[in-house]
Amino acid sequence: MNTTEIAPSFQASKRYDTLIRILSIAIPIVVALLFGIRQKIDLGSWTKLLPHINGAFNSLTALALVMGYASIRMKNIVWHRRFMTIAFLLGSLFLVSYVLYHFTNASTAYGGEGITKIIYYILLLSHIVLAGVVVPFVLYALYYAWTAQFDKHVKVVKWTFPIWLYVSVSGVLVYVMISPYYK
């Protein structure tokens, strides 16, 4: 396949770059603003299930990332693309579900004590910070892969993969630790 046929024009490249930058700023801002909203919207008790669904999304995202990594190590590009697309879709569903939950429900306080409380907050803080940091990396990695800019894709995924995997796994650990305190 000739990569020049897939490579975006300069104008298209600028548009995607602008979109990625906007999303990379907007997503963390929207998530941060959710915690300032005191008046929640009542969409029904089904929204109480969202943290559990989010735990599943994070678990499956981590699994898809590992499988995608294993696939590319075995030089199976088709399965690598499939697993990474699944990881991206699951991560996107997580984000929508997370925003919906915090738009409709108050945050749950962690009820543990002692060292577990310290571990919980270290995990939570690192998870939140790195979740915001990884957004542009993931978007650029996908963009470079979709536009057959594989040299750039390889460079960005060296940082993206470990951060994204940490965010997914730490999200599961945070969920496991706080799940006994959901009402």
C-alpha positions as a Markdown table, in Angstrom:
| # | Residue | x | y | z |
|---|---|---|---|---|
| 1 | Met | 0.0 | 0.0 | 0.0 |
| 2 | Asn | 1.3 | 3.4 | -0.9 |
| 3 | Thr | 1.3 | 5.6 | 2.2 |
| 4 | Thr | 1.1 | 8.8 | 0.2 |
| 5 | Glu | -2.4 | 7.8 | -0.8 |
| 6 | Ile | -3.4 | 7.7 | 2.8 |
| 7 | Ala | -1.4 | 10.6 | 4.2 |
| 8 | Pro | -3.5 | 13.6 | 4.9 |
| 9 | Ser | -3.2 | 16.9 | 3.1 |
| 10 | Phe | -1.6 | 19.7 | 5.0 |
| 11 | Gln | -5.0 | 21.3 | 5.5 |
| 12 | Ala | -6.5 | 18.1 | 6.8 |
| 13 | Ser | -3.5 | 17.5 | 9.0 |
| 14 | Lys | -3.9 | 21.0 | 10.5 |
| 15 | Arg | -7.7 | 20.4 | 11.1 |
| 16 | Tyr | -7.0 | 17.1 | 12.9 |
| 17 | Asp | -4.2 | 18.7 | 15.0 |
| 18 | Thr | -6.5 | 21.5 | 16.0 |
| 19 | Leu | -9.3 | 19.0 | 16.9 |
| 20 | Ile | -6.9 | 16.9 | 19.0 |
| 21 | Arg | -5.7 | 20.0 | 20.8 |
| 22 | Ile | -9.2 | 21.2 | 21.5 |
| 23 | Leu | -10.3 | 17.7 | 22.8 |
| 24 | Ser | -7.1 | 17.4 | 24.9 |
| 25 | Ile | -8.0 | 20.6 | 26.7 |
| 26 | Ala | -11.8 | 20.3 | 26.8 |
| 27 | Ile | -12.0 | 16.8 | 28.2 |
| 28 | Pro | -10.0 | 17.5 | 31.4 |
| 29 | Ile | -11.9 | 20.8 | 31.8 |
| 30 | Val | -15.3 | 19.1 | 31.5 |
| 31 | Val | -14.3 | 16.4 | 34.0 |
| 32 | Ala | -12.9 | 19.0 | 36.5 |
| 33 | Leu | -16.1 | 21.1 | 36.2 |
| 34 | Leu | -18.3 | 18.1 | 37.0 |
| 35 | Phe | -17.0 | 18.2 | 40.6 |
| 36 | Gly | -18.0 | 21.8 | 41.0 |
| 37 | Ile | -21.6 | 21.1 | 40.0 |
| 38 | Arg | -23.6 | 20.8 | 43.3 |
| 39 | Gln | -27.0 | 20.4 | 41.7 |
| 40 | Lys | -27.2 | 17.0 | 40.1 |
| 41 | Ile | -29.7 | 15.9 | 37.5 |
| 42 | Asp | -31.9 | 13.0 | 38.5 |
| 43 | Leu | -32.0 | 10.5 | 35.6 |
| 44 | Gly | -33.1 | 7.6 | 37.8 |
| 45 | Ser | -31.5 | 5.0 | 40.0 |
| 46 | Trp | -30.0 | 3.2 | 37.0 |
| 47 | Thr | -27.1 | 5.7 | 37.1 |
| 48 | Lys | -26.0 | 4.2 | 40.4 |
| 49 | Leu | -24.8 | 1.2 | 38.3 |
| 50 | Leu | -22.4 | 3.3 | 36.2 |
| 51 | Pro | -19.4 | 3.0 | 38.5 |
| 52 | His | -19.6 | -0.8 | 38.3 |
| 53 | Ile | -19.9 | -0.5 | 34.5 |
| 54 | Asn | -16.9 | 1.9 | 34.5 |
| 55 | Gly | -14.9 | -0.7 | 36.4 |
| 56 | Ala | -15.7 | -3.2 | 33.7 |
| 57 | Phe | -14.8 | -0.7 | 31.0 |
| 58 | Asn | -11.4 | -0.1 | 32.6 |
| 59 | Ser | -10.7 | -3.8 | 33.0 |
| 60 | Leu | -11.6 | -4.5 | 29.4 |
| 61 | Thr | -9.6 | -1.5 | 28.2 |
| 62 | Ala | -6.5 | -2.8 | 30.1 |
| 63 | Leu | -7.1 | -6.3 | 28.6 |
| 64 | Ala | -7.5 | -4.9 | 25.0 |
| 65 | Leu | -4.3 | -2.8 | 25.5 |
| 66 | Val | -2.3 | -5.8 | 26.5 |
| 67 | Met | -3.7 | -7.9 | 23.7 |
| 68 | Gly | -3.0 | -5.1 | 21.2 |
| 69 | Tyr | 0.6 | -4.9 | 22.5 |
| 70 | Ala | 1.0 | -8.7 | 22.3 |
| 71 | Ser | -0.4 | -8.7 | 18.7 |
| 72 | Ile | 2.0 | -6.1 | 17.5 |
| 73 | Arg | 4.9 | -7.9 | 19.2 |
| 74 | Met | 3.9 | -10.9 | 17.1 |
| 75 | Lys | 3.7 | -8.7 | 14.0 |
| 76 | Asn | 0.0 | -9.3 | 13.7 |
| 77 | Ile | -1.1 | -5.8 | 12.5 |
| 78 | Val | -4.7 | -6.8 | 11.8 |
| 79 | Trp | -5.3 | -8.0 | 15.4 |
| 80 | His | -3.3 | -5.1 | 16.8 |
| 81 | Arg | -5.6 | -2.6 | 15.0 |
| 82 | Arg | -8.7 | -4.5 | 16.3 |
| 83 | Phe | -7.6 | -4.6 | 19.9 |
| 84 | Met | -6.4 | -0.9 | 19.9 |
| 85 | Thr | -9.7 | 0.2 | 18.3 |
| 86 | Ile | -11.5 | -1.8 | 21.0 |
| 87 | Ala | -9.4 | -0.1 | 23.7 |
| 88 | Phe | -10.2 | 3.3 | 22.2 |
| 89 | Leu | -13.9 | 2.6 | 22.0 |
| 90 | Leu | -14.0 | 1.2 | 25.6 |
| 91 | Gly | -12.1 | 4.2 | 26.8 |
| 92 | Ser | -14.5 | 6.5 | 25.1 |
| 93 | Leu | -17.5 | 4.7 | 26.6 |
| 94 | Phe | -15.8 | 5.0 | 30.0 |
| 95 | Leu | -15.5 | 8.7 | 29.6 |
| 96 | Val | -19.1 | 9.2 | 28.6 |
| 97 | Ser | -20.3 | 6.9 | 31.4 |
| 98 | Tyr | -18.0 | 8.7 | 33.9 |
| 99 | Val | -19.3 | 12.1 | 33.0 |
| 100 | Leu | -22.9 | 10.9 | 33.1 |
| 101 | Tyr | -22.4 | 9.4 | 36.6 |
| 102 | His | -20.8 | 12.5 | 38.0 |
| 103 | Phe | -23.4 | 14.7 | 36.4 |
| 104 | Thr | -26.1 | 12.8 | 38.1 |
| 105 | Asn | -24.6 | 11.6 | 41.4 |
| 106 | Ala | -22.5 | 13.1 | 44.2 |
| 107 | Ser | -19.0 | 11.8 | 44.5 |
| 108 | Thr | -18.5 | 8.9 | 46.9 |
| 109 | Ala | -16.1 | 9.4 | 49.8 |
| 110 | Tyr | -13.5 | 6.8 | 50.5 |
| 111 | Gly | -14.2 | 5.2 | 53.9 |
| 112 | Gly | -11.0 | 3.3 | 54.5 |
| 113 | Glu | -8.4 | 4.3 | 57.1 |
| 114 | Gly | -4.7 | 4.2 | 57.7 |
| 115 | Ile | -2.3 | 3.0 | 55.0 |
| 116 | Thr | -5.2 | 1.9 | 52.7 |
| 117 | Lys | -6.5 | 5.5 | 52.6 |
| 118 | Ile | -3.0 | 6.8 | 51.7 |
| 119 | Ile | -2.6 | 4.1 | 49.0 |
| 120 | Tyr | -6.1 | 4.9 | 47.7 |
| 121 | Tyr | -5.4 | 8.6 | 47.3 |
| 122 | Ile | -2.0 | 8.1 | 45.7 |
| 123 | Leu | -3.6 | 5.8 | 43.2 |
| 124 | Leu | -6.6 | 8.1 | 42.6 |
| 125 | Leu | -4.4 | 11.2 | 42.2 |
| 126 | Ser | -2.0 | 9.6 | 39.8 |
| 127 | His | -4.9 | 8.0 | 37.9 |
| 128 | Ile | -6.6 | 11.4 | 37.5 |
| 129 | Val | -3.5 | 13.3 | 36.5 |
| 130 | Leu | -2.3 | 10.7 | 34.0 |
| 131 | Ala | -5.8 | 10.2 | 32.6 |
| 132 | Gly | -5.7 | 13.9 | 31.6 |
| 133 | Val | -2.1 | 13.7 | 30.3 |
| 134 | Val | -2.8 | 10.6 | 28.1 |
| 135 | Val | -5.6 | 12.1 | 26.1 |
| 136 | Pro | -3.6 | 13.9 | 23.5 |
| 137 | Phe | -1.1 | 10.9 | 23.3 |
| 138 | Val | -4.0 | 8.5 | 22.5 |
| 139 | Leu | -5.6 | 10.8 | 20.0 |
| 140 | Tyr | -2.3 | 11.4 | 18.2 |
| 141 | Ala | -1.4 | 7.7 | 18.3 |
| 142 | Leu | -4.7 | 6.9 | 16.6 |
| 143 | Tyr | -4.4 | 9.7 | 14.1 |
| 144 | Tyr | -0.9 | 8.6 | 13.1 |
| 145 | Ala | -2.0 | 5.0 | 12.7 |
| 146 | Trp | -5.1 | 5.9 | 10.7 |
| 147 | Thr | -3.1 | 8.1 | 8.4 |
| 148 | Ala | -0.3 | 5.6 | 8.0 |
| 149 | Gln | 2.3 | 7.8 | 9.6 |
| 150 | Phe | 3.8 | 4.8 | 11.3 |
| 151 | Asp | 7.2 | 6.4 | 12.2 |
| 152 | Lys | 5.3 | 9.1 | 14.3 |
| 153 | His | 2.9 | 6.4 | 15.6 |
| 154 | Val | 5.7 | 4.3 | 17.0 |
| 155 | Lys | 7.3 | 7.3 | 18.6 |
| 156 | Val | 4.2 | 8.4 | 20.4 |
| 157 | Val | 3.0 | 5.0 | 21.5 |
| 158 | Lys | 6.3 | 4.4 | 23.4 |
| 159 | Trp | 4.9 | 6.9 | 25.9 |
| 160 | Thr | 1.2 | 6.3 | 25.3 |
| 161 | Phe | 1.0 | 2.6 | 26.0 |
| 162 | Pro | 2.5 | 2.5 | 29.5 |
| 163 | Ile | 0.6 | 5.6 | 30.6 |
| 164 | Trp | -2.7 | 4.4 | 29.2 |
| 165 | Leu | -2.2 | 0.9 | 30.6 |
| 166 | Tyr | -1.4 | 2.5 | 34.0 |
| 167 | Val | -4.5 | 4.7 | 33.8 |
| 168 | Ser | -6.7 | 1.6 | 33.0 |
| 169 | Val | -5.2 | -0.6 | 35.7 |
| 170 | Ser | -5.2 | 2.1 | 38.4 |
| 171 | Gly | -8.8 | 2.9 | 37.5 |
| 172 | Val | -9.7 | -0.7 | 38.3 |
| 173 | Leu | -7.8 | -0.6 | 41.5 |
| 174 | Val | -9.4 | 2.6 | 42.6 |
| 175 | Tyr | -12.8 | 1.1 | 41.7 |
| 176 | Val | -12.1 | -2.0 | 43.8 |
| 177 | Met | -11.0 | 0.1 | 46.7 |
| 178 | Ile | -14.0 | 2.5 | 46.7 |
| 179 | Ser | -16.7 | 0.1 | 45.6 |
| 180 | Pro | -17.7 | -1.0 | 49.2 |
| 181 | Tyr | -18.6 | 2.7 | 49.9 |
| 182 | Tyr | -21.1 | 3.2 | 47.0 |
| 183 | Lys | -24.6 | 3.6 | 48.4 |
